Amino acid sequence: MTVIVAGDEGSPRLDRVLASKLPELSRSRLKALILAGQVSLGSGAVRDPAYHVTAGDTITIDVPEAVAAEPAAEAIPLQIVYEDDDIVVIDKPAGLVVHPAAGHETGTLVNALIAHCGASLSGIGGVKRPGIVHRLDKDTTGLMVVAKNDMAHASLSAQFADHGRTGAMERGYLAFAWGLPHRPHGTINAPIDRHPHARDKMAVRPRGREAITHYEVQESFAGRDGKPVAALIACHLETGRTHQIRVHLAHLGHPLMGDSVYGPHFKTKANQLGPQARAALESLGRQALHAYLLVIEHPRTGEILRWESGLPEDLRLLGGAMRAAL
């Protein structure tokens, strides 16, 4: 599709201009197309819905063929930690997207779970698919629980909404972060909202949604000069905002190692690492974050279930290489 900006659309924002010109596409669909790089001007793809266009601009929209509303089953190997008639707990690898979306219509955890669960799935919202009640970023590894029926979905949703304030639910993460916090443990209470300019990022903002992260330093690592260059930090969530740990630790001045979104200005700190640690970080290719702990109340029995997951190989190698430099 091609749209020429007249200048009288009522707003210079890219998403609003497209919405006024293309009523056959919903605003959410247009936003997804923009974020997926399917919308371009003369200079190339524009991924910011708030980008200001000007009269005379020609906008090209590449609309992919429609896909089935129900995700397809795909035989993708999964590491199943626990499973019964109501829930399945998996140890998610790096690189696996949780839910189909623009740019990731296939090859997701949902596609894999539909294939794995088969007929045991009862209809979540009338459609046979697993009930996703929380997510991990594509490149974050670790434990996730998924509902297999409506009853489990409702129970888990309530537990995650409560975030363990009145129940047993607990989520713990291990993060390799740059530098060493001044305090060995503490609480980061800083509201999070969309970044005002980069729409694919989150940021600490005064009018954002409440976000609370408790942290405790587990280990520190010295650089070539003998001073602390990084730390292994355990984080426990009291809220569940998008990118919460990544945003909060960066706000504290200690972004995750390997985080190209929230810690790119810390790349030069790699020069303080020994050769082995530097090589391990370069091969990591992702933020150093792992969901190691998950505690829930079983939706049907009420039993308190607890799972722990050891660090995946790439993070074990990173930690071992940094220890070897001591």
N, C-alpha and C positions, 0 to 999 in steps of 0.2 A: 504494500500500500504506500501511496505517496501523498503527503500533505504539504501545501504551501501556506506559510503563515501570512495571514492578512494584516495582523496587528490590531484587530478589533475583537479578539476573542475574550477579552475581559481580564486576562492575566498573561504575563510573559512566561509563566512556568511551563516547561515542556509537557508535564503530565496533564495539566489543565487545558492546554491548547489542543492536545490530542483528544482529550475527553469531549471537547466541544465539537471537534471535527469528525470524530468516529464514534457516534453513539451506539453502534453495533457491538463495540468492545467495552466491557466493564472497566471501571477505574482500576480495580485490582488486577485485571488481566493486563491493562496497559502498563501498570507499574512493574509487573513481573517481566514483561517484555523489555522494558527499559533496563531493569537490573540485570537481565540476562544478556545484554549487549545486542538486542535485536532491533534497536532504534538508532539511526545514524543521521548525521548532518554531513555537509561536505567534508568536514575535517575528520570524520570517522564516527565510530560508535560513541554514544553518550549514555552513561550509566546512572546519571543523577536525575531523578524525577523533577527536582527543583531547578534544573538548568534553565536559564533565561534565553529564550529565542527572540529573534527580532523579525520585523516585517520583511517578507521576501525570502526568508529561509525556506529551503526545501527539506522536508523530513521524510526519511524512508523507513518504513516499518516492515520488518520481515516476520510475518505471522506463520509459525510452523503449523503443519497439519494437526488437526485435533486428535487427541489421544483418548483412549477409553477412560471414563470417569472412575472406574474401579481399577486399581493397580493390578498388573499381571503378576502371576507367580513366576519366580525365577530361582533356579537352583544355585543359590549362592551359599557357600559353606559358612556356618555359624558356630561359634563356640558357646554351647548351651551350658550354663552353670546350674540351672534348676528349671524344672518344668512340671506342671500338673494340669488338671482340667481348667484351671482358672488363670494362671499366669505363666509366663516364661521369662527367665532372667538370662541375659546374654552378656558376654564380655566382648564389647565392641572393639574391632580393630581400627587403626587409623585409616582414613581415606573413605570410610563407609558413611554415606549420607543417610540420615534417618528416614526422611519422608520424601516422596516424589514432589518435585517443584520445578519451576522453569529452569531449564538447563540440566536437571537431574530427574528426568521422567522415569528412568529405569536404573537398575543396579543399586537400589536402595535397601535399607534394612526392612522396610515394609514389604517390598517385593520378595525378599528372602523369607520373611516370616509367613507370608501367605503360602509359599511353596512348602515350608517346613510343617506348618500346622495343619494344612489341608482342611478336611471336613470338621476338625475339632473347633474351628472358629465359628462362633455364633454371631449373628449380625450386630456389629457395633453401628448404631444409628441406621439399621436396616441394610447395611452392606457388610458382606463378609470380609472383614479386614481387621488386623490387630489394632487394639486401642493404645495409641501413643499418649502417655500421660506426662512424659518429660523427655527431653532431648539432650544429646551431647553434640557438640560441634563436629563437623566432618572429621577433623584431624585430632579430636580428643578421644582417647581410648578409655575403656573401662566398663563398669557395670550399669546396665539398664534393665528395668522391669517393664514388661508390656502386658496389657490385659488381653484375655482371650474371649471374654464375654462381657455383656453389659453390666452385670453385677460387679465384676472385678474392676471394670473401668470406672464405675461410680465410686467405689471404695478407694481405689488408688488416687483418683483425681482429688478426692477430699483430703487424703493424707498429704499429697503434695501441696495442696493449697494451704494446709495448716503448717507445713514445713517443720513438723516435730515440736511445735510450741505446746501442744496438749497431748500429743501421742508419741509413739515410739520411733517414728520415722527419722532417719538420719542419713545424710549423704556426706561422704568424705572424699577429698581429692588430694593428690600429691602433685606438687608443682615445683619444677626447677626454675628459680627466678634469679635475675641478676642482682648482685649486691647482697647485703645482709641487713635486714630491718634492725633499727635501733633497739626495739623491744623484742624479746624472745617470743612473746605471744601477745595477742591483742585482738581487738574487734574493729573492723572497718565498717562504719555506718555512714554510707554516702549514697544519695539517690542517683538512679541511673535512668537515662532517657536516650533517645536517638541523638547522634552527633549532629550539631546544627548545620554542618556543611557536607560531611561524608555520610551518606545515608546507609551505607553498608556497615557502619561502625556505631558503637554505643559510647556514651561518655557520662561522666559524673556531672549532673546538672541540678541546680537548686530546686527546680520544679519537677524533677523526675520522680519515678516510683521508688518507694522505700527499698533499699538493698542493704543487707547485713551479711558480712562474712567474718567468721572467726578464724584466726590463723595461729599456728604455732611452728616455730622453726625446729626442724628435726635434725638438721646437719648443715654445717657451713663448709665451703670449699675455698682454699687459698689460691691466689693467682701466682704468677711467676715472681712477683715482688713480695710474696709472703702475706699479703693483705687479703681479706675476704673479697672474693670476686663473685660468688654465687652462693645460693642456699637452697636446700630442699625444705619446702614448707608444706605442712598439712593444713588444708582449708576445709572448714565445715560451713555449709550454707544454712542460713536462717531464712533466706528468701531465694527465689529462683529466677533471676533476671537473665536476659540474653547476654552471654559473654561476661557474666558477673565477676568471676574470679580474675579473668584476664584484665577487665577494666579496673577492678579494685586494686590489684597488685601494681598495675601501672600507675594508678593514682597515688599509691603509697611511695612510688619512686623505684619499684622493683618489678618491672615487667617480666613476663615469662621468657625464658630462653627460647629462641626459635620463633617467637611471635612476630611475624612480619607486619601485622596490622597495628598492634599496640606498643611494639617495642623496636621499630626499625632504627631509631636513633641510638640504640645500644649496640649496634653491630660492631662498632670499633672495640667494644669491651672484649671481643673474642681474641684480640691481640694479647690480652693478659692471661689467656689460657695456655697450658702446655700443648705440645704438638698433638698428643693423643686426644685430649679433650676438645681441641679445636676441630680435629677431623671428625670426632663423634658428633659434634654440634652441626657441622656442615652436612653430614649425611642424614641428620634427623629429619630435616625438611618439614617440620611442623612445630606448633607450640608444645612445650614440654609439660603436658597436663594429662593426668590419669585419674579416673574416678575409681578409687580403690575400695571404698566402703559403701554398702547399701544396707539399710535396716528398714524393714516395713512390717506392718501387721497384716497377716494373711487375710485377704478379703472375705474368705468363707469361714475359716476356723478361728480367727483371732490370734493365732499363734504368732509370736514375734520371731521373724526370720532375719538372719544376719549373714551377709556374704562379704568376703574380702578377696581382692584380686591383687596379685603381686605386680610389680612394674613390668611392662612389656620389654622385650629385648632391647629395643632402641634406647629406652630410658635407663635400663640397667647398664648398658654400655656407656652412656653419657656419665652416669654417676660413678661407675668404676674408673673411667678415664680421668675424671676430676679428682678422685681420691688418690690415684696413682701419681698425680702431680704434686702431692703434699711432700 
